[in-house]
């Protein structure tokens, strides 16, 4: 299993606020967890050097979903100044 305590670079400056939101909101925790999972999967797919072929449409769908999760996380970070 991947290291779930890894701070993602995009949100590293807000890591303390993220930890607080994860403690206070089950919904935020689920969204952030899904973002971590999708980011890891996307990284694995894009850096996969084996002969296994992953369709571009599938990778683009993962990118879109990850982007939507990033936007939702940003909204949480903006609306909940602590």
C-alpha positions in Angstrom: 0.0 0.0 0.0 1.1 3.5 -0.7 2.1 6.0 2.0 -1.2 7.7 2.8 0.6 10.3 4.9 2.4 11.8 1.9 1.5 15.5 1.5 0.7 16.2 -2.1 2.8 19.0 -3.5 -0.1 21.0 -4.8 -1.5 21.2 -1.3 1.7 21.0 0.8 1.5 24.7 2.0 -2.1 24.0 3.4 -1.3 20.6 4.9 -2.1 21.8 8.5 -5.5 23.1 7.4 -6.1 19.9 5.4 -5.4 17.8 8.5 -7.9 20.0 10.5 -10.5 19.6 7.9 -10.1 15.8 7.7 -10.7 15.7 11.5 -13.8 18.0 11.4 -15.5 16.8 8.2 -16.0 13.2 7.0 -17.0 14.5 3.6 -13.7 16.5 3.1 -11.8 13.5 4.4 -13.4 11.2 1.8 -12.8 13.8 -1.0 -9.2 14.2 -0.1 -8.6 10.5 0.3 -10.1 10.0 -3.2 -7.9 12.7 -4.6 -4.8 11.0 -3.1 -5.9 7.6 -4.5 -6.6 9.1 -8.0 -3.3 11.1 -8.0 -1.4 7.9 -7.2 -3.1 5.9 -9.8 -2.6 8.6 -12.4 1.1 8.7 -11.5 1.4 5.0 -11.8 -0.4 4.9 -15.2 1.7 7.7 -16.7 5.0 6.4 -15.4 4.2 2.7 -16.4 7.1 1.5 -18.6 5.8 -2.0 -19.2 4.1 -3.1 -22.4 0.7 -2.8 -20.8 -1.2 -0.3 -22.8 -3.7 2.0 -21.1 -6.2 3.8 -23.4 -5.7 7.6 -23.6 -9.4 8.1 -23.0 -9.2 6.3 -19.7 -6.1 8.4 -18.6 -7.9 11.6 -19.7 -11.0 10.6 -17.6 -8.7 10.0 -14.5 -7.1 13.4 -15.1 -10.5 15.1 -15.4 -11.7 13.4 -12.2 -8.5 14.4 -10.3 -8.9 18.0 -11.5 -12.5 18.1 -10.3 -11.4 16.8 -6.9 -8.6 19.4 -6.8 -11.1 22.2 -7.4 -13.4 20.9 -4.7 -10.5 20.7 -2.2 -9.5 24.3 -3.2 -13.1 25.4 -2.5 -13.0 23.8 1.0 -9.6 25.5 1.7 -10.9 28.9 0.6 -14.3 28.7 2.3 -13.0 27.5 5.7 -10.3 30.0 6.7 -8.9 28.9 10.1 
